[in-house]
Structures are given as structure tokens and as C-alpha cells.
Amino acid sequence: MKIKVFTTVSDLRKQLDSDQAAELKIGFVPTMGALHAGHFSLVQKALEENDRVVCSIFVNPTQFNDPKDLQVYPRMPEQDIELLEKTGCHYVFLPSVNEMYPEGATSGTYDLGLMAETMEGEFRPGHFMGVATVVDHLFNLVKPDAAYFGEKDFQQLAVIQRMAQLRSHTLRIIGCPTLRENDGLAMSSRNLLLKPDERKAAPLIFQGLQKAKAFIPHHTVNAVKDLVIRYIEQSPLLTVQYLEFVDPFTLQPINAWIPEQKVQACIAVLTSGPRLIDNIGFTVELGSVASPARA
């Protein structure tokens, strides 16, 4: 079937009311556009598990704490729709800001707990309230059976799961693996904004995260951080804003290695333009624990 594009809530709901009356399962992939293979993998997963798939394209102003970042965020809706049609996606929801926020673009208030105050929450105040607001609103509009999110935004996924619990959303929230370029850089719409030399240096981020596990047998948490940061910042074009090793369920910092402990290494790196985030998960292997006294 030819892809259908909806720009208003009323038209989208008319279509989905019909589908849901026919007991069709609805999958949902919320995006901010400038789509890449990572997004298309989410759409493909949704297509495999549902009868109809909705992909939203909306650059949400309430989650940008930097107006310049909002201004330069890449927008290419015509190209996005053309590519989505090739995936087999059924519907695109392409609303205006006024359509999404008829009473003004402001964030709601959610008790997101400590998980929203570290890492991205610390360096992007208000960001997660904006994310929770728009995703909550989209869940209410689409009423999907399942929604699909990339694990590249690991902290965001945890916040959305928390919001869904608070708001009693009954849909399934599915985290999907991070897709990477051939050189390891996590796929992101922001990669389009990198200068050529920055793009060439950016794979150091994933390489550094991979090295963390190898460093653990002989180093403390702080020492591993220092080694990974030093490795990434061998390029003068990259500056690590934060690197945290956290519990993947609570997102609280890990201060000492424990055998068989599950760890999520989360990082944000500054360039002259876009800010890049990434993460990997691993398990601390038995016998690979440094003494707290060792550097």
C-alpha cells in the first residue's frame, strides 16, 4: 500500500480509529526526522510485529535547552517520507508545532526520579521533561500497541519507560540495538553536521568505550575513566563532556567494580558543532576487578 502522510491529529485519528476497530495491531516509531538506517531498523522491527506502522517526524522544541541546536537540527521531510515508503511503513505523522502544542510549546511535569538528573539530565536541563512530554502526548494520540526506540539513547529510553509507568500507558516499549557505521560511529541524525575532520575522528568514541572493558582488570573505575577519556581526546577535535559507568537499570553511577556486575558505559562528546552520545553495555568478568587502591 502507498504510504499515507497525516499532518493533523484529527486525520491521523480517523485512520487509526478505523484500523483499531478492525483489531489491527499498531506499531509506532517516533522520530525527529533526518532518518538513517538506525531509524529504518526500528521501522522494520515494528513491521515484523504489527499490522500497521506509524512513524512520526517532529522536531520537538521542548527538549532543546539550546536554541541554536534546535535551529540547526537537520530537517528533510520529503526525503524522509520517500525513504520510509521504501521500507513499507504505512503512515507518517508530520505535525506542525502548533498542531502538537495548540496551547503553546511547554513541558509538563513528571516525577522521573534520579535517572533523569545524571548525565544528559545534568548537562541538558529540562531536556527529559521535554522528551517525556512529547512522547506522552504522542502515545495518547497514536494509542499504539508497541513503540520502538533505539538503545543509542539509553538514558532517554529509561526515562520513557519511567514516564509510561507514571502515566499508566499499557503499550509495549521496545528497545532496539544501536546501529553503527562501518567504522563504529553510532548512527545519528547529528552526524550530518560533523565537519569532515570531526567525522574522521569520531570513531574514537566507540573505540574508547570498547577499551574500557579491557582496562578493568588492572584499574579502578576512575582510572578507567581517565584512560578512556585520554584515548578519545588524542584527537584535539573531540572533548569528553562526561563518561559514566552506571547500573543499566537505575542509571546510578558505579564507583567500584563487582564481578558479574552489569555495567552501561555512557558518554557525551563535544565537537565544534554537534554533541555526540554513545553507550555500550558489558558484564564485569570474574577475576577482573582492580583493587580500589590501585590506579
Secondary structure, DSSP 8 states (H G I E B T S, - for coil): ---EEE-SHHHHHHHHHHHHHTT--EEEEEE-SS--HHHHHHHHHHHHH-SEEEEEE---GGG-SSHHHHHHS---HHHHHHHHHHHT--EEE---HHHH-TT-S--------GGGTSTHHHHSTTHHHHHHHHHHHHHHHH--SEEEEEGGGHHHHHHHHHHHHHTT--SEEEEE---B-TTS-B--GGGGGS-HHHHHHTTHHHHHHHHHHHHGGG--HHHHHHHHHHHHTTSTT-EEEEEEEE-TTT--B--S--TT-EEEEEEEEE-SS-EEEEEEEEE--TT----TT--
